[in-house]
Each structure stands twice: as structure tokens, then as C-alpha cells.
Amino acid sequence: MDFDSHTSDVVTAAVGAVNLLTPGWERGRRYTAEGHSGLDDVLAPRDRHRHRAVPDEEIARLRDWTDRLHTVFAAVEAGDLDAACATVNALIAETGAAPVLARHGEGPWHLHFHAADAGWARSWAASMATALAVVLGNPMHDRLGVCSAPECDRVFVDVSRNGTKRFCSTACQNRVKAAAFRARRREP
């Protein structure tokens, strides 16, 4: 499932940032989201500033927005498209997202959804909110989800052909299958 290369990359970055920066549960363990190591890898495909150090204040700002982005995935998972869209609309307004054609060096023109002078966190939040808006306005909006495994609330975007993904990772899928197997073996 590919919305377009830029949108798909930003949605993937949103999933990674939400999973890295929001506390909750991950693969059966409490996840505190205290650090931010790995954020460069999550955002690298679309971060033209990846070679400079991002101030902790900017990461804290992005963390505030990713907490709200997590609620978008949760609302879609719960079947509440209205709540998901209302949250995304609020984020778009708050970040001042507006379409701007941009080009980096000799690369191709592509859409950005933030002002050129916007800070790092606001730029990412605007782009992520807009990319999620593209997905929510698409018939395949149900491709956004929250892991179905017990004690895991990590988010995902289902890019499979048949659209039946239920878990954030193979590890969670295997945990659920192993638990079901053990339960069946205990039955008389």
C-alpha cells in the first residue's frame, strides 16, 4: 500500500516517532519513552537536517505532538473516524500546516506541509499530521492501527496487500500465537 512516496515515508516516520516517543506498553513490557536514541533512524529518510544535533527542547515538543498522534491511531482502531479526523484537524491548525512545494539541491520538487522557517518539531508534526490526513481521507484509512497483542499499544500502518495486519511486530504476533498454543495444550 503506497499513498505516494513522500506521504508513505512521512506516515512511516510518524509510526516510528509515535512508537519511540510515547510511553505505554511494548511487547508485553512497560515502555517509558524516556530516551530518544533511534529517532535519527526513524526520521532519516526525510530529515534534511539529520546531520545536526536536535535540541532536547525540540524533541520534547515533538513528544507532545506524538502523544496526540497516538490517539489518532487509537481512534481509527476503535472505529471512531470522526475523533481521528478531529484530532488531525486540530494538529494541522495548531502546527500551521500548509502545502509548499520544496526542493533540496537538484532533487525533485515535492510537497512539504510546514513553513520554511518552522522549527524542527513543528515541521515534523505538521508533516505527520498532514500525511495522516491524507490516509484518513482515503478509503484505506483503516490501515492505521494499534497492536492487538496484550500489553502492547505500539502503532502501525498496514502496507500489506490484504490489509489484515493486527500486530506491530512479528515478536508480538509470535507472543500471541505461543500463548494460544499453550492455552490449547492446557485444555483437557
C-alpha positions as a Markdown table, in Angstrom:
| # | Residue | x | y | z |
|---|---|---|---|---|
| 1 | Met | 0.0 | 0.0 | 0.0 |
| 2 | Asp | 1.7 | 3.2 | -1.1 |
| 3 | Phe | -0.2 | 6.5 | -0.9 |
| 4 | Asp | 2.7 | 8.3 | -2.7 |
| 5 | Ser | 6.4 | 8.1 | -1.9 |
| 6 | His | 6.5 | 11.2 | 0.3 |
| 7 | Thr | 3.3 | 10.6 | 2.1 |
| 8 | Ser | 4.2 | 7.0 | 2.8 |
| 9 | Asp | 7.6 | 7.9 | 4.1 |
| 10 | Val | 6.1 | 10.5 | 6.4 |
| 11 | Val | 3.4 | 8.1 | 7.7 |
| 12 | Thr | 6.2 | 5.6 | 8.3 |
| 13 | Ala | 8.2 | 8.3 | 10.2 |
| 14 | Ala | 5.0 | 9.1 | 12.2 |
| 15 | Val | 4.6 | 5.5 | 13.2 |
| 16 | Gly | 8.3 | 5.3 | 14.2 |
| 17 | Ala | 8.2 | 8.6 | 16.2 |
| 18 | Val | 4.9 | 7.7 | 17.9 |
| 19 | Asn | 6.3 | 4.3 | 19.0 |
| 20 | Leu | 9.6 | 5.8 | 20.1 |
| 21 | Leu | 8.4 | 8.9 | 21.9 |
| 22 | Thr | 5.1 | 7.8 | 23.6 |
| 23 | Pro | 5.0 | 5.9 | 26.8 |
| 24 | Gly | 2.8 | 2.8 | 27.2 |
| 25 | Trp | 3.4 | -0.9 | 26.5 |
| 26 | Glu | 5.7 | -2.5 | 24.1 |
| 27 | Arg | 5.8 | -6.3 | 23.5 |
| 28 | Gly | 4.5 | -7.1 | 27.0 |
| 29 | Arg | 6.7 | -4.7 | 28.9 |
| 30 | Arg | 6.1 | -1.2 | 30.3 |
| 31 | Tyr | 7.7 | 1.4 | 27.9 |
| 32 | Thr | 8.7 | 4.7 | 29.4 |
| 33 | Ala | 9.8 | 6.5 | 26.2 |
| 34 | Glu | 12.4 | 8.4 | 28.2 |
| 35 | Gly | 15.2 | 8.4 | 25.6 |
| 36 | His | 15.2 | 9.3 | 22.0 |
| 37 | Ser | 18.0 | 7.3 | 20.7 |
| 38 | Gly | 16.9 | 5.9 | 17.4 |
| 39 | Leu | 14.9 | 9.0 | 16.4 |
| 40 | Asp | 17.5 | 9.8 | 13.7 |
| 41 | Asp | 17.0 | 6.4 | 12.1 |
| 42 | Val | 13.2 | 6.8 | 12.2 |
| 43 | Leu | 13.3 | 10.2 | 10.6 |
| 44 | Ala | 16.4 | 9.9 | 8.4 |
| 45 | Pro | 14.7 | 9.2 | 5.1 |
| 46 | Arg | 13.0 | 12.7 | 5.1 |
| 47 | Asp | 15.1 | 14.8 | 7.5 |
| 48 | Arg | 17.3 | 17.1 | 5.6 |
| 49 | His | 18.8 | 18.3 | 8.9 |
| 50 | Arg | 19.7 | 14.9 | 10.2 |
| 51 | His | 23.4 | 15.7 | 10.4 |
| 52 | Arg | 22.9 | 18.5 | 13.0 |
| 53 | Ala | 22.1 | 17.9 | 16.7 |
| 54 | Val | 18.5 | 18.5 | 17.5 |
| 55 | Pro | 18.0 | 20.4 | 20.8 |
| 56 | Asp | 16.3 | 18.5 | 23.6 |
| 57 | Glu | 13.5 | 21.2 | 23.7 |
| 58 | Glu | 12.6 | 20.4 | 20.1 |
| 59 | Ile | 12.4 | 16.6 | 20.9 |
| 60 | Ala | 10.2 | 17.4 | 23.9 |
| 61 | Arg | 7.9 | 19.5 | 21.6 |
| 62 | Leu | 7.7 | 16.6 | 19.1 |
| 63 | Arg | 7.0 | 14.2 | 22.0 |
| 64 | Asp | 3.9 | 16.3 | 22.9 |
| 65 | Trp | 2.6 | 16.1 | 19.4 |
| 66 | Thr | 3.4 | 12.3 | 19.1 |
| 67 | Asp | 1.3 | 11.7 | 22.2 |
| 68 | Arg | -1.7 | 13.2 | 20.3 |
| 69 | Leu | -0.8 | 11.4 | 17.1 |
| 70 | His | -1.1 | 8.1 | 19.0 |
| 71 | Thr | -4.7 | 9.0 | 19.8 |
| 72 | Val | -5.3 | 9.2 | 16.0 |
| 73 | Phe | -4.2 | 5.6 | 15.6 |
| 74 | Ala | -6.2 | 4.5 | 18.7 |
| 75 | Ala | -9.4 | 6.2 | 17.4 |
| 76 | Val | -9.1 | 4.5 | 14.0 |
| 77 | Glu | -8.5 | 1.2 | 15.7 |
| 78 | Ala | -11.7 | 1.8 | 17.8 |
| 79 | Gly | -13.7 | 2.6 | 14.7 |
| 80 | Asp | -14.0 | 6.3 | 15.6 |
| 81 | Leu | -13.0 | 8.0 | 12.4 |
| 82 | Asp | -14.7 | 11.3 | 13.5 |
| 83 | Ala | -12.4 | 11.5 | 16.5 |
| 84 | Ala | -9.3 | 10.7 | 14.5 |
| 85 | Cys | -10.1 | 13.4 | 11.9 |
| 86 | Ala | -10.9 | 15.9 | 14.6 |
| 87 | Thr | -7.5 | 15.3 | 16.2 |
| 88 | Val | -5.7 | 15.6 | 12.9 |
| 89 | Asn | -7.6 | 18.7 | 12.0 |
| 90 | Ala | -6.6 | 20.3 | 15.4 |
| 91 | Leu | -3.0 | 19.3 | 14.8 |
| 92 | Ile | -2.9 | 20.8 | 11.3 |
| 93 | Ala | -4.4 | 24.0 | 12.6 |
| 94 | Glu | -2.0 | 24.1 | 15.6 |
| 95 | Thr | 1.1 | 23.4 | 13.6 |
| 96 | Gly | 0.1 | 25.8 | 10.8 |
| 97 | Ala | 0.5 | 23.1 | 8.2 |
| 98 | Ala | 0.2 | 24.5 | 4.7 |
| 99 | Pro | 1.3 | 22.9 | 1.4 |
| 100 | Val | 4.5 | 24.3 | 0.0 |
| 101 | Leu | 6.5 | 22.9 | -2.9 |
| 102 | Ala | 10.1 | 22.4 | -1.9 |
| 103 | Arg | 13.3 | 21.2 | -3.5 |
| 104 | His | 16.6 | 20.2 | -1.9 |
| 105 | Gly | 19.5 | 20.8 | -4.1 |
| 106 | Glu | 18.9 | 19.3 | -7.5 |
| 107 | Gly | 16.4 | 16.8 | -6.2 |
| 108 | Pro | 12.8 | 16.7 | -7.4 |
| 109 | Trp | 10.1 | 19.1 | -6.3 |
| 110 | His | 7.8 | 17.7 | -3.7 |
| 111 | Leu | 5.3 | 18.8 | -1.1 |
| 112 | His | 6.1 | 19.9 | 2.3 |
| 113 | Phe | 3.4 | 20.9 | 4.8 |
| 114 | His | 5.3 | 23.4 | 7.0 |
| 115 | Ala | 6.7 | 26.8 | 6.7 |
| 116 | Ala | 10.3 | 27.0 | 5.7 |
| 117 | Asp | 11.1 | 28.9 | 8.9 |
| 118 | Ala | 9.2 | 26.5 | 11.2 |
| 119 | Gly | 11.2 | 24.8 | 14.0 |
| 120 | Trp | 12.2 | 21.2 | 13.7 |
| 121 | Ala | 9.5 | 19.7 | 15.9 |
| 122 | Arg | 6.7 | 21.8 | 14.4 |
| 123 | Ser | 7.9 | 20.9 | 10.9 |
| 124 | Trp | 7.7 | 17.2 | 11.7 |
| 125 | Ala | 4.4 | 17.5 | 13.5 |
| 126 | Ala | 2.8 | 19.4 | 10.6 |
| 127 | Ser | 4.1 | 16.9 | 8.1 |
| 128 | Met | 3.0 | 13.9 | 10.1 |
| 129 | Ala | -0.5 | 15.4 | 10.8 |
| 130 | Thr | -0.9 | 16.2 | 7.1 |
| 131 | Ala | 0.3 | 12.7 | 6.0 |
| 132 | Leu | -2.2 | 11.1 | 8.4 |
| 133 | Ala | -4.9 | 13.4 | 7.0 |
| 134 | Val | -4.1 | 12.0 | 3.5 |
| 135 | Val | -4.6 | 8.5 | 4.9 |
| 136 | Leu | -7.7 | 9.3 | 6.8 |
| 137 | Gly | -9.3 | 10.9 | 3.7 |
| 138 | Asn | -8.6 | 7.7 | 1.8 |
| 139 | Pro | -10.8 | 4.6 | 1.6 |
| 140 | Met | -8.0 | 2.6 | 3.2 |
| 141 | His | -7.9 | 4.7 | 6.4 |
| 142 | Asp | -8.4 | 1.5 | 8.4 |
| 143 | Arg | -4.8 | 0.6 | 7.6 |
| 144 | Leu | -3.8 | 2.6 | 10.7 |
| 145 | Gly | -3.9 | 0.5 | 13.8 |
| 146 | Val | -2.7 | -0.3 | 17.3 |
| 147 | Cys | -1.1 | -3.6 | 18.2 |
| 148 | Ser | -3.7 | -6.3 | 19.2 |
| 149 | Ala | -1.3 | -8.1 | 21.5 |
| 150 | Pro | -1.9 | -7.9 | 25.2 |
| 151 | Glu | 0.2 | -5.3 | 26.9 |
| 152 | Cys | 1.3 | -3.6 | 23.7 |
| 153 | Asp | 0.0 | -0.3 | 22.4 |
| 154 | Arg | 2.5 | 0.4 | 19.7 |
| 155 | Val | 1.0 | 1.7 | 16.4 |
| 156 | Phe | 1.5 | 0.5 | 12.8 |
| 157 | Val | 0.4 | 1.2 | 9.3 |
| 158 | Asp | -0.6 | -1.9 | 7.4 |
| 159 | Val | 1.0 | -1.8 | 4.0 |
| 160 | Ser | 0.2 | -5.5 | 3.2 |
| 161 | Arg | -1.7 | -6.4 | 0.1 |
| 162 | Asn | -4.7 | -7.9 | 2.0 |
| 163 | Gly | -4.9 | -5.3 | 4.8 |
| 164 | Thr | -5.2 | -7.8 | 7.7 |
| 165 | Lys | -2.2 | -6.8 | 9.9 |
| 166 | Arg | -3.1 | -6.9 | 13.6 |
| 167 | Phe | 0.3 | -6.6 | 15.3 |
| 168 | Cys | 3.1 | -4.0 | 15.5 |
| 169 | Ser | 5.7 | -6.6 | 15.0 |
| 170 | Thr | 6.4 | -10.3 | 14.4 |
| 171 | Ala | 7.5 | -10.5 | 18.0 |
| 172 | Cys | 4.0 | -9.6 | 19.2 |
| 173 | Gln | 2.3 | -11.9 | 16.7 |
| 174 | Asn | 4.5 | -14.7 | 17.9 |
| 175 | Arg | 3.8 | -13.9 | 21.6 |
| 176 | Val | 0.0 | -14.2 | 20.9 |
| 177 | Lys | 0.4 | -17.4 | 18.9 |
| 178 | Ala | 2.6 | -19.0 | 21.5 |
| 179 | Ala | 0.1 | -18.0 | 24.3 |
| 180 | Ala | -2.8 | -19.5 | 22.3 |
| 181 | Phe | -0.8 | -22.7 | 21.7 |
| 182 | Arg | 0.0 | -23.1 | 25.4 |
| 183 | Ala | -3.7 | -22.4 | 26.3 |
| 184 | Arg | -4.8 | -25.1 | 23.8 |
| 185 | Arg | -2.4 | -27.6 | 25.3 |
| 186 | Arg | -3.7 | -27.0 | 28.8 |
| 187 | Glu | -7.3 | -27.7 | 27.8 |
| 188 | Pro | -8.4 | -31.3 | 28.7 |
